[in-house]
Amino acid sequence: MSKALSWTLQSEQPRHADGIDRVHRRAFQGENAAGLVRRLRAEGGYDPSLSLVAEEEGGAGEVLGHVLFSPIAIVRGDAPAPALALGPLGVLPARQSQGIGSALVRAGLEACRKAGYGIVLVLGDPGYYSRFGFLPASGARIEPPRPEWAGAFQVLALLPGALDVGRGVARYPEAFDDV
Ligand SMILES: CC(C)(COP(=O)(O)OP(=O)(O)OC[C@H]1O[C@@H](n2cnc3c(N)ncnc32)[C@H](O)[C@@H]1OP(=O)(O)O)[C@@H](O)C(=O)NCCC(=O)NCCS
């Protein structure tokens, strides 16, 4: 039986860029998610401390998984509220179902909370994200930027009362238009 390789979590460093690219190209079997991260990075669209990698311990230090949280706004009248978008989240196919994705999300959410953010939104499979406490965003009266996202658009409050602010529409940066 082969021994499972161990890995560590850390914030993105410049040396991780190629590995992050590779993780998303392989996890999503295409360029979209990798391209989104590249574009957001080039445009200064996220804080590297809210971009986490799982790195193989020892050996070549391969990037095994990555999750990104980037700033978005929830527009309510003329007062946008800050929030974060979770995504993309990807793990190399050969290393899936070993707890890497869950560890990235849990550590990332803790980093977001420590950074003072109260709301995280995600477009993804509720069968996966419900384990972290995500609920349908419609219940918090937060509408997605595109109506077709509605069934998979979920929200998590990181701070008490963060969602008690009434109806709003999530506004994403243009980089998300191609995803
Ligand atoms: C989704 C993903 C990030 C999970 O990473 P991971 O390291 O495999 O996750 P974990 O090991 O923490 O959890 C694995 C569990 O999640 C389940 N799971 C994975 N994707 C799921 C989904 N879409 N819906 C429901 N459950 C899912 C697995 O079946 C597994 O279940 P088990 O624990 O009962 O065996 C990874 O499968 C991946 O990169 N997928 C391709 C890209 C993708 O779909 N990203 C998410 C976009 S929203």
The ligand as an SDF file (V2000), in Angstrom:
LIG
                    3D

 48 50  0  0  0  0  0  0  0  0999 V2000
  -14.7470   19.8250   -5.2260 C   0  0  0  0  0  0  0  0  0  0  0  0
  -13.2940   19.5570   -4.8290 C   0  0  0  0  0  0  0  0  0  0  0  0
  -12.5540   20.8660   -4.6680 C   0  0  0  0  0  0  0  0  0  0  0  0
  -13.3010   18.8350   -3.4800 C   0  0  0  0  0  0  0  0  0  0  0  0
  -11.9590   18.6630   -3.0700 O   0  0  0  0  0  0  0  0  0  0  0  0
  -11.5220   17.3400   -2.2860 P   0  0  0  0  0  0  0  0  0  0  0  0
  -10.1590   17.5320   -1.7820 O   0  0  0  0  0  0  0  0  0  0  0  0
  -11.7830   16.1540   -3.1440 O   0  0  0  0  0  0  0  0  0  0  0  0
  -12.5830   17.4070   -1.0970 O   0  0  0  0  0  0  0  0  0  0  0  0
  -12.5820   16.6260    0.2720 P   0  0  0  0  0  0  0  0  0  0  0  0
  -11.6100   15.5020    0.2550 O   0  0  0  0  0  0  0  0  0  0  0  0
  -12.4840   17.6030    1.3500 O   0  0  0  0  0  0  0  0  0  0  0  0
  -14.0520   16.0620    0.2810 O   0  0  0  0  0  0  0  0  0  0  0  0
  -14.3620   15.0320   -0.5860 C   0  0  0  0  0  0  0  0  0  0  0  0
  -15.8200   14.7270   -0.4540 C   0  0  0  0  0  0  0  0  0  0  0  0
  -16.5710   15.7120   -1.1650 O   0  0  0  0  0  0  0  0  0  0  0  0
  -17.4410   15.0510   -2.0600 C   0  0  0  0  0  0  0  0  0  0  0  0
  -17.6800   15.9180   -3.2040 N   0  0  0  0  0  0  0  0  0  0  0  0
  -16.8110   16.3830   -4.1130 C   0  0  0  0  0  0  0  0  0  0  0  0
  -17.4550   17.1420   -5.0210 N   0  0  0  0  0  0  0  0  0  0  0  0
  -18.7550   17.1560   -4.6490 C   0  0  0  0  0  0  0  0  0  0  0  0
  -19.9120   17.7290   -5.1760 C   0  0  0  0  0  0  0  0  0  0  0  0
  -19.8750   18.4780   -6.2730 N   0  0  0  0  0  0  0  0  0  0  0  0
  -21.0810   17.5280   -4.5300 N   0  0  0  0  0  0  0  0  0  0  0  0
  -21.1470   16.7910   -3.4150 C   0  0  0  0  0  0  0  0  0  0  0  0
  -20.0740   16.2170   -2.8560 N   0  0  0  0  0  0  0  0  0  0  0  0
  -18.8940   16.3890   -3.4860 C   0  0  0  0  0  0  0  0  0  0  0  0
  -16.6950   13.7820   -2.4430 C   0  0  0  0  0  0  0  0  0  0  0  0
  -17.5670   12.8220   -2.9180 O   0  0  0  0  0  0  0  0  0  0  0  0
  -16.1140   13.3770   -1.0850 C   0  0  0  0  0  0  0  0  0  0  0  0
  -17.0840   12.7380   -0.3240 O   0  0  0  0  0  0  0  0  0  0  0  0
  -16.6670   11.7470    0.8810 P   0  0  0  0  0  0  0  0  0  0  0  0
  -15.9300   12.5690    1.8770 O   0  0  0  0  0  0  0  0  0  0  0  0
  -17.9710   11.2360    1.3800 O   0  0  0  0  0  0  0  0  0  0  0  0
  -15.7870   10.7320    0.2370 O   0  0  0  0  0  0  0  0  0  0  0  0
  -12.5700   18.6610   -5.8590 C   0  0  0  0  0  0  0  0  0  0  0  0
  -13.3270   17.4880   -6.0410 O   0  0  0  0  0  0  0  0  0  0  0  0
  -12.3570   19.3350   -7.2090 C   0  0  0  0  0  0  0  0  0  0  0  0
  -11.3410   19.9880   -7.4310 O   0  0  0  0  0  0  0  0  0  0  0  0
  -13.3180   19.1510   -8.1260 N   0  0  0  0  0  0  0  0  0  0  0  0
  -13.2130   19.7090   -9.4690 C   0  0  0  0  0  0  0  0  0  0  0  0
  -13.3830   21.2100   -9.4490 C   0  0  0  0  0  0  0  0  0  0  0  0
  -14.6730   21.6250   -8.7660 C   0  0  0  0  0  0  0  0  0  0  0  0
  -15.7460   21.0900   -9.0460 O   0  0  0  0  0  0  0  0  0  0  0  0
  -14.5330   22.6110   -7.8540 N   0  0  0  0  0  0  0  0  0  0  0  0
  -15.6480   23.1270   -7.0800 C   0  0  0  0  0  0  0  0  0  0  0  0
  -16.3770   24.0900   -7.9040 C   0  0  0  0  0  0  0  0  0  0  0  0
  -17.7560   24.7240   -7.0580 S   0  0  0  0  0  0  0  0  0  0  0  0
  1  2  1  0
  2  3  1  0
  2  4  1  0
  2 36  1  0
  4  5  1  0
  5  6  1  0
  6  7  2  0
  6  8  1  0
  6  9  1  0
  9 10  1  0
 10 11  2  0
 10 12  1  0
 10 13  1  0
 13 14  1  0
 14 15  1  0
 15 16  1  0
 15 30  1  0
 16 17  1  0
 17 18  1  0
 17 28  1  0
 18 19  1  0
 18 27  1  0
 19 20  2  0
 20 21  1  0
 21 22  1  0
 21 27  2  0
 22 23  1  0
 22 24  2  0
 24 25  1  0
 25 26  2  0
 26 27  1  0
 28 29  1  0
 28 30  1  0
 30 31  1  0
 31 32  1  0
 32 33  2  0
 32 34  1  0
 32 35  1  0
 36 37  1  0
 36 38  1  0
 38 39  2  0
 38 40  1  0
 40 41  1  0
 41 42  1  0
 42 43  1  0
 43 44  2  0
 43 45  1  0
 45 46  1  0
 46 47  1  0
 47 48  1  0
M  END
$$$$
